[in-house]
Amino acid sequence: MIALTLTAIAQLKAIQVHHPQDPVIRISVRDLDDSRLSFSITLEANPQPDDDVRQIDDLTIAVDRRSAPRMEGVTMDYTEATGFRFLHDDKGRSLPLLTIPTLN
């Protein structure tokens, strides 16, 4: 399952304050091409029956079953300068996979 940094958690909580009717944070990933991935973040009212759902620091994180295996070893981070970033590499180093994720 995906991990979240403290700054990502704080930013997601700040966003949720303005969307109390959508308490579930859905994170998904899809292929853009052979070497790039696109991550998306959406707020939803309820998780779907086939979601992998976890509570992380009072946040409800839902990942669809197709995306869940690809989230292993991925860390979501947030900075004012870059926004949300998804970081991963096989040796435990943090390398950006995508620098412009979406938040809908």
Backbone bond lengths (Angstrom), bond angles and torsions (degrees), N, CA, C in turn:
res aa  C-N    CA-C-N  psi(-1)  N-CA   C-N-CA  omega(-1)  CA-C   N-CA-C  phi
1 M - - - 1.463 - - 1.517 108.57 -
2 I 1.276 116.20 151.50 1.454 123.24 179.94 1.535 110.53 -63.07
3 A 1.319 116.22 147.68 1.463 122.42 173.75 1.526 108.23 -107.70
4 L 1.318 117.26 153.65 1.464 122.35 179.32 1.515 109.21 -124.65
5 T 1.327 116.67 136.77 1.457 120.25 174.27 1.528 108.79 -76.32
6 L 1.316 116.24 164.42 1.461 120.37 178.30 1.521 112.04 -60.40
7 T 1.327 117.31 -36.16 1.469 119.47 179.44 1.529 111.20 -70.43
8 A 1.320 118.21 -35.52 1.471 120.54 175.91 1.523 110.20 -65.96
9 I 1.329 116.87 -42.86 1.464 120.98 177.98 1.526 110.40 -59.70
10 A 1.321 116.86 -46.80 1.466 121.09 -179.10 1.530 111.06 -61.41
11 Q 1.321 117.51 -41.69 1.461 120.28 -179.36 1.529 111.58 -69.12
12 L 1.326 117.51 -40.42 1.467 120.50 177.40 1.527 110.83 -63.14
13 K 1.325 117.13 -39.88 1.465 120.55 177.78 1.529 110.50 -65.16
14 A 1.334 116.96 -38.71 1.461 120.67 178.49 1.528 110.87 -64.83
15 I 1.315 117.30 -37.59 1.462 121.40 177.96 1.521 110.51 -69.93
16 Q 1.312 117.04 -41.37 1.463 120.99 -178.60 1.522 113.06 -61.87
17 V 1.307 117.86 -28.85 1.460 121.24 179.28 1.528 110.23 -55.47
18 H 1.316 117.09 -34.49 1.460 122.18 -178.13 1.529 113.08 -87.70
19 H 1.329 117.62 -3.62 1.467 122.54 -178.02 1.535 110.65 -136.51
20 P 1.341 118.02 58.62 1.468 119.63 -176.28 1.533 113.36 -63.90
21 Q 1.322 117.98 -21.46 1.464 121.09 179.70 1.531 111.93 -77.34
22 D 1.320 118.03 -10.03 1.470 123.43 -179.60 1.524 110.43 -124.80
23 P 1.338 118.16 75.80 1.465 120.97 -173.53 1.533 115.22 -80.99
24 V 1.333 118.50 -8.10 1.465 120.86 -177.46 1.525 109.69 -97.04
25 I 1.321 115.47 129.27 1.469 121.38 177.17 1.518 107.53 -99.54
26 R 1.328 116.40 112.99 1.465 121.44 179.24 1.523 108.92 -96.79
27 I 1.323 114.96 128.82 1.461 121.41 177.03 1.524 107.15 -120.34
28 S 1.327 115.91 128.60 1.463 119.71 178.80 1.522 109.89 -138.74
29 V 1.324 114.73 163.09 1.456 121.10 -178.99 1.526 108.78 -136.25
30 R 1.324 116.08 144.94 1.461 121.26 174.13 1.521 108.23 -144.84
31 D 1.316 116.22 159.19 1.455 121.90 178.78 1.524 110.76 -79.28
32 L 1.326 116.45 131.62 1.459 120.48 169.65 1.520 109.90 -86.91
33 D 1.327 114.85 -42.40 1.461 122.05 175.85 1.528 107.00 -159.96
34 D 1.330 118.05 -162.43 1.467 120.76 -175.83 1.523 114.19 -65.80
35 S 1.328 118.09 -21.53 1.463 119.11 -174.84 1.524 114.31 -125.60
36 R 1.331 118.31 -0.06 1.465 119.67 -178.30 1.522 111.28 -128.47
37 L 1.331 114.21 144.43 1.457 122.07 178.09 1.518 109.45 -116.43
38 S 1.307 116.00 153.26 1.455 122.05 174.27 1.525 107.95 -119.36
39 F 1.322 116.18 122.49 1.452 122.03 176.83 1.524 107.88 -102.52
40 S 1.312 116.46 144.53 1.462 119.05 175.37 1.524 109.43 -131.36
41 I 1.311 114.18 149.71 1.459 122.77 178.16 1.519 105.85 -126.02
42 T 1.317 116.89 123.70 1.462 120.68 175.92 1.519 108.96 -132.10
43 L 1.310 115.31 155.06 1.460 121.45 175.87 1.522 107.34 -104.84
44 E 1.327 116.68 133.96 1.456 121.50 -176.61 1.521 110.58 -137.67
45 A 1.322 115.90 160.38 1.462 121.10 -178.91 1.519 111.99 -72.90
46 N 1.344 117.11 -38.79 1.461 120.98 -175.00 1.520 111.03 -143.30
47 P 1.329 117.34 151.05 1.464 118.94 172.43 1.526 109.52 -72.87
48 Q 1.311 116.56 160.14 1.457 123.10 176.13 1.528 109.05 -88.61
49 P 1.323 117.88 155.85 1.473 120.43 -177.28 1.530 114.34 -57.95
50 D 1.334 118.00 -30.60 1.467 119.79 -177.36 1.526 113.19 -96.63
51 D 1.324 118.08 13.53 1.463 121.63 179.99 1.523 111.93 -78.57
52 D 1.319 115.13 150.53 1.459 122.67 166.60 1.529 104.48 -91.41
53 V 1.319 118.28 110.96 1.461 122.62 -173.88 1.520 109.55 -111.71
54 R 1.321 115.94 131.73 1.474 122.65 178.14 1.521 109.47 -134.45
55 Q 1.309 115.04 148.90 1.462 121.78 171.33 1.525 107.03 -97.15
56 I 1.309 116.14 123.04 1.457 121.48 177.01 1.524 107.24 -126.62
57 D 1.319 117.36 109.36 1.467 123.69 178.90 1.535 111.58 48.83
58 D 1.318 116.52 52.44 1.473 124.44 179.24 1.529 114.15 69.01
59 L 1.309 118.87 12.06 1.463 122.83 173.07 1.523 108.32 -104.07
60 T 1.323 116.62 139.89 1.451 121.28 174.54 1.522 107.70 -96.51
61 I 1.327 115.71 111.87 1.470 122.18 -178.44 1.521 108.06 -105.67
62 A 1.327 116.61 124.58 1.466 122.17 178.17 1.521 108.93 -116.35
63 V 1.320 115.25 131.41 1.467 122.18 176.83 1.522 106.71 -127.11
64 D 1.339 117.21 126.70 1.456 118.77 179.97 1.527 109.63 -65.72
65 R 1.316 116.41 152.93 1.477 122.25 -174.40 1.528 112.78 -57.67
66 R 1.335 118.33 -32.28 1.476 119.81 179.03 1.525 111.42 -69.98
67 S 1.323 116.93 -34.06 1.462 120.70 -178.55 1.522 113.05 -85.08
68 A 1.329 117.49 -25.13 1.469 121.81 -172.94 1.525 114.21 -53.25
69 P 1.348 120.60 -47.91 1.466 118.69 -179.43 1.533 112.94 -62.50
70 R 1.302 116.61 -28.50 1.468 120.86 -178.64 1.523 112.34 -80.26
71 M 1.320 117.47 -10.42 1.460 121.83 179.89 1.523 112.44 -88.75
72 E 1.334 117.50 -9.61 1.462 120.09 178.18 1.524 109.32 -62.10
73 G 1.315 116.78 127.74 1.456 121.54 178.93 1.517 114.39 81.79
74 V 1.331 117.84 2.22 1.464 121.81 178.88 1.522 108.55 -94.66
75 T 1.335 115.84 137.11 1.460 122.02 176.03 1.517 108.83 -119.45
76 M 1.313 116.32 129.35 1.460 120.95 175.58 1.523 108.01 -93.22
77 D 1.322 115.41 128.56 1.459 122.19 -178.79 1.521 108.40 -124.35
78 Y 1.320 116.44 165.21 1.455 121.55 176.71 1.521 109.23 -143.45
79 T 1.325 116.06 135.29 1.463 122.20 169.06 1.517 107.52 -136.96
80 E 1.303 116.98 153.15 1.466 121.15 176.61 1.526 110.94 -58.83
81 A 1.313 116.87 -37.87 1.467 121.34 -175.63 1.525 113.36 -71.22
82 T 1.348 116.95 -37.27 1.468 119.35 -173.57 1.520 114.06 -114.59
83 G 1.326 118.50 -10.29 1.459 120.88 -175.16 1.515 110.08 76.07
84 F 1.323 116.61 -152.08 1.462 120.82 178.07 1.520 109.73 -76.77
85 R 1.336 114.84 137.90 1.466 121.26 175.52 1.517 107.73 -134.16
86 F 1.321 115.18 149.07 1.458 122.19 177.57 1.519 107.17 -113.24
87 L 1.335 116.53 121.87 1.454 122.35 -170.76 1.523 111.13 -117.22
88 H 1.356 115.11 140.97 1.456 119.22 179.60 1.514 110.39 -172.05
89 D 1.284 115.25 148.41 1.466 122.18 162.87 1.509 108.85 -164.75
90 D 1.311 116.46 157.95 1.462 121.28 -172.33 1.523 113.78 -65.39
91 K 1.317 118.00 -19.60 1.460 120.96 -177.26 1.524 112.27 -101.34
92 G 1.330 116.84 12.16 1.454 120.40 176.65 1.513 114.24 85.80
93 R 1.322 117.52 0.21 1.464 119.61 177.02 1.521 108.80 -82.53
94 S 1.301 116.35 157.56 1.455 120.84 179.82 1.516 110.11 -98.60
95 L 1.299 115.93 111.49 1.456 122.24 177.10 1.519 108.61 -123.37
96 P 1.339 118.89 134.62 1.450 118.72 -178.55 1.523 111.31 -68.95
97 L 1.330 115.76 132.81 1.455 121.21 174.17 1.518 110.46 -92.74
98 L 1.302 116.78 -31.02 1.451 121.56 -179.08 1.511 107.40 -152.12
99 T 1.309 117.63 132.20 1.454 119.55 -176.64 1.514 113.53 -99.19
100 I 1.354 117.94 -9.02 1.458 120.12 -179.44 1.529 109.33 -129.56
101 P 1.327 118.54 73.88 1.466 119.87 175.84 1.529 110.64 -73.18
102 T 1.294 117.33 169.30 1.453 121.41 179.81 1.513 110.38 -108.49
103 L 1.297 115.84 150.62 1.466 122.64 171.48 1.503 106.24 -133.87
104 N 1.313 116.99 111.57 1.467 121.95 -177.87 1.515 110.76 -107.32
